[in-house]
Amino acid sequence: MGKYIKTVSIVNILLLIILSITNESFAARKPNWWYQLQELQILESHRSDVEKRFKLSEPRHQRKFGEYTEIEYETREGILLVGYTLGKCLPESNGRGANIEKDILVFIDFTANKPVKLSSLKIDLTAFTSEQEHDSNVFYYTNRDLGIEYTIRNKKLENVSLSIPKKKEHLRCKH
């Protein structure tokens, strides 16, 4: 009987160790949307690339501006707001937009339903400027050269915004 209890106790301890290791690896796992955003390129990715990566169907909202179409989608993991070009520069664009084909990604903004621990994403913020929202735990980390802004609340990433990086500024419409 004593030998049986020791065996059961050892098995239980081993199971607990395995479960704790498994839970830690799941907790540290990056969310799908993080990988999906990494695969997209501003002023290169086509609308079909975005829709395929995020498995998008019907948009929640869609509206046209002078230089791009803005579309909002609701995904399982959060809200995705994207902007696509309307086509090559036109006189009425007044210097806004980009001199590229129609339906090319101009910006993307993702707000996660479940914010992610910043430490699990291993983001190097040394090249980013930071700004704290007045009287709050919200910080905005921006790198204009890369065209990236992160919104972080209580050490958790809530939002990622990708826009035209400096190296692609030459593609913007001229005034």
Backbone hydrogen bonds, N-H to C=O, Kabsch-Sander energy under -0.5 kcal/mol:
donor,donor_aa,acceptor,acceptor_aa,energy
5,I,1,M,-2.1
6,K,2,G,-2.1
7,T,3,K,-2.1
8,V,4,Y,-2.6
9,S,5,I,-2.7
10,I,6,K,-2.5
11,V,7,T,-2.5
12,N,8,V,-2.6
13,I,9,S,-2.5
14,L,10,I,-2.6
15,L,11,V,-2.5
16,L,12,N,-2.4
17,I,13,I,-2.3
18,I,14,L,-2.6
19,L,15,L,-2.7
20,S,16,L,-2.4
21,I,17,I,-2.3
22,T,18,I,-2.5
23,N,19,L,-2.8
24,E,20,S,-2.1
25,S,21,I,-2.2
26,F,22,T,-2.2
27,A,23,N,-2.6
28,A,24,E,-2.1
29,R,25,S,-0.5
29,R,26,F,-0.6
34,W,31,P,-0.9
35,Y,31,P,-1.1
36,Q,32,N,-2.4
37,L,33,W,-2.4
38,Q,34,W,-1.7
39,E,35,Y,-1.2
40,L,37,L,-1.4
43,L,105,L,-3.6
44,E,41,Q,-1.8
45,S,41,Q,-3.0
47,R,103,D,-2.3
49,D,46,H,-0.9
50,V,46,H,-1.6
51,E,47,R,-2.6
52,K,48,S,-2.2
53,R,49,D,-2.7
54,F,50,V,-2.4
55,K,51,E,-0.6
55,K,52,K,-0.6
56,L,51,E,-2.2
60,R,72,E,-3.1
61,H,72,E,-1.3
63,R,70,E,-2.4
65,F,68,Y,-3.1
69,T,84,Y,-2.7
70,E,63,R,-3.1
71,I,82,V,-2.8
72,E,61,H,-2.7
73,Y,80,L,-3.2
75,T,73,Y,-0.6
75,T,78,G,-3.3
79,I,111,T,-2.4
80,L,73,Y,-2.6
81,L,79,I,-0.5
81,L,109,D,-3.0
82,V,71,I,-2.8
83,G,107,F,-2.5
84,Y,69,T,-2.6
85,T,104,I,-2.3
86,L,67,E,-1.1
93,S,90,L,-2.0
94,N,91,P,-1.2
95,G,174,K,-0.5
96,R,93,S,-2.2
99,N,171,L,-3.9
100,I,98,A,-1.8
103,D,85,T,-2.7
104,I,101,E,-0.7
105,L,45,S,-3.1
106,V,83,G,-3.5
107,F,83,G,-1.2
108,I,162,L,-2.3
109,D,81,L,-2.8
110,F,160,V,-3.0
111,T,79,I,-2.6
112,A,110,F,-0.5
112,A,158,E,-2.7
113,N,77,E,-3.0
114,K,77,E,-0.6
116,V,157,L,-1.9
118,L,155,K,-2.3
120,S,117,K,-0.9
121,L,117,K,-0.7
121,L,118,L,-1.1
122,K,118,L,-0.9
123,I,118,L,-0.7
125,L,123,I,-0.8
128,F,125,L,-1.8
129,T,142,T,-3.0
131,E,140,Y,-1.7
133,E,138,V,-2.9
136,S,133,E,-1.3
139,F,152,I,-3.2
140,Y,131,E,-3.0
141,Y,139,F,-0.5
141,Y,150,Y,-2.6
142,T,129,T,-2.8
142,T,140,Y,-0.6
143,N,148,I,-2.7
147,G,143,N,-1.5
148,I,143,N,-2.0
149,E,161,S,-2.2
150,Y,141,Y,-2.7
151,T,159,N,-2.4
152,I,139,F,-3.0
152,I,150,Y,-0.6
153,R,156,K,-2.6
154,N,137,N,-1.6
156,K,153,R,-1.3
157,L,116,V,-3.3
158,E,151,T,-2.9
158,E,156,K,-0.5
159,N,151,T,-1.4
160,V,110,F,-2.3
161,S,149,E,-2.7
162,L,108,I,-3.3
163,S,147,G,-2.9
166,K,144,R,-0.6
166,K,145,D,-1.1
167,K,145,D,-0.7
168,K,165,P,-1.9
169,E,166,K,-1.9
171,L,168,K,-1.9
172,R,169,E,-2.0
173,C,97,G,-1.8
